[in-house]
Each structure stands twice: as structure tokens, then as C-alpha cells.
Amino acid sequence: MSEIARLTNVSQPTVSRVLNGNTKVAPEIRERVLACARAHDYQFNALAKGLQGSKTRLLGVLVTDISNGFFADLAKQIEVAARENGYSIILFNSDYNPKNEQEYLDVVRRYRVDGVLAVPIRETSPQWRDYVKKLDVPVVTITRRAHGLDSFYVDHAQAGAMVADHLIDRGYRRFLFIGKDYDGKYVGFRRQLTDRGFGDAATNRVLRSHDQLGQELRDWFFSDTARAAIFAGNDIYALQVLDILRELGISVPRQAGVIGFDDTFMGRFLNPRLSSVSQPTASMAREAVEWLLDRIEHPGPREAQNRPFPAELVIREST
């Protein structure tokens, strides 16, 4: 700024006001300063501004698995909404590792971002809540509901119940969920199966490796002759399930139905095309960003926002 002031023959405070968007500067001086800044490729130091107590116009975005097409699309939609409001994002991938998650939240603090949008690994854990409290910036949870925090999400338990009703109505009589037993999808799925008299026919498997899942699916499928259905916690799991069933010579959907979650683009081009649960990614991301920016602009205690979005069941050939 000192160099630009010298080159344009104005004071350094005037240069500072122009570069920080202050409109109370004469138009001809403003244009002279901006032209000089463009000519010399001036870039302000966002971290230095953060240390001064000014806004960095950076948002931290933490997701659990960027290799999952759903989270890649979510990050893209967040970036679009942030950019439209003059913000940039820094993206972090926890890879479902709590140690990574904590480390990246530390990085967020060091970078002095203005706010954080996070997909927590386990939003109900005391460790997550305690660590978020240490951040001195607003935090919005997206795709998951975290009590006490602003949350923009699809009700996974309700979505799981929708899947249970669909599979029962299609004539399936025993059920397997691929994922963690604390996942809201499984909680709602099993609860609805129980309410409709199929609780004893439901179980879950945790995906550790493709080979391990293949053996467990083989044992589970051939242990009974009742028509089987598999609800995968995301479309990547569903893709692996379809591949294993093909290797086992099991016909989908005649002998086994398969349904995923997230309705990522790849499911539409499989054979058979994959049934899945769709989330309103774009509107969820936009509302979450806008709410976070409002928190940044208007700090202070406020009741946490609890914003559920409806899921949609997309039925294709696999069920």
C-alpha cells in the first residue's frame, strides 16, 4: 500500500480505504488507485488482515470423503454460493478420521477464517461439540443435525424409513444395511421395519474391505431363501454391492434389490440403474452459506437454526 500511495501521489490511508471497499473516496482517486493496483498485480494478505481483526473473506469447508461424488458436488455448490457473496473457501477432507478432523479444525483457527461449514464424522459425540466450542468463529453443520449448532440437513432417519416402506412394498422380506449402526439412515430404516413387523429380518454390516464384504454378503444371502434387499449407506457402497452380487451370479432386482443413498450421477448409468435417495444439495448448500454469512455479519447469541430438507426416493431398475 505504501508503494501504491507513492506511485499515485495519495496518502496510504486513502489507498487502504479504496482497497477495502470504502466508498467515501473521490471517484477519480479511487480509479487511479485501483488502476495502479491492477497494473502491479496487488493482492492483499488475507491472513494479515485476519490478524488485524478484519475479515479474511475465507470460509473453511470440512467434508468427510471428497472421493464420494455427493461431497464433491456439495463442496462445489458451497463454493458457488460463497463466491457469489464475495467469499472464497478452503476445503478439508477428514476421510472419516477423527484425528484428521481435529487437526483440520486447528488449521481453520490458524488461518483465521470468518466461518466454518462442516460435515462432522459423528455429530452427536461430546468431543465434536467440545472442540467446536473452542473455535472463535461461527460454525454451521451441513448434511447432519448437531444439537446446539446451526444445522442444515436431510432427516436421515425419515429417509431410512422411506426406504424400508419401499422395499417392503416391493415384496422384499429380509434386509441388510451397509454402514454403521449409529447412522441415522439405519436407525430410521430398522425402526420402520420393526413397526411393520420385519424387525427380526433386518441387520447391518460395516464395510471394511471389498473382500470382507463379499464373503459376508455371500454368507448372508445364501443363509435364507426369502427375497433379499440391501440398503447401502451411500452410492459408492451400493456400487460395490452390485459388483459382488454380479460375481455371485445373483440377479438384481429379481433375487436381491439394491438401493443407495445420495443419488450421485454414476447410479444413473449402471446396469441395472441404481435406485437411491436424493438430497437437495444445491438449496441446502446455498441456505447454509447464507445463514453462515448472516452469523458473520451479525455476531451475538441467537437460537440455533434447525433446518431439515426433504429427501426424495428415486426409483430405478435395481429395486
Secondary structure, 3 states (H helix, E strand, C coil): CHHHHHHHCCCHHHHHHHHCCCCCCCHHHHHHHHHHHHHCCCCCCHHHHHHCCCCCCEEEEEECCCCCHHHHHHHHHHHHHHHHCCCEEEEEECCCCHHHHHHHHHHHHHHCCCEEEECCCCCCCHHHHHHHHHCCCCEEEECCCCCCCEEEEECHHHHHHHHHHHHHHCCCCEEEEECCCCCHHHHHHHHHHHHCCCHHHEEEECCCCHHHHHHHHHHHHCCCCCCEEEEECCHHHHHHHHHHHHHCCCCCCCCEEEECCECCHHHHHCCCCCEEEECCHHHHHHHHHHHHHHHHHCCCCCCCCEEEECCEEECCCCC
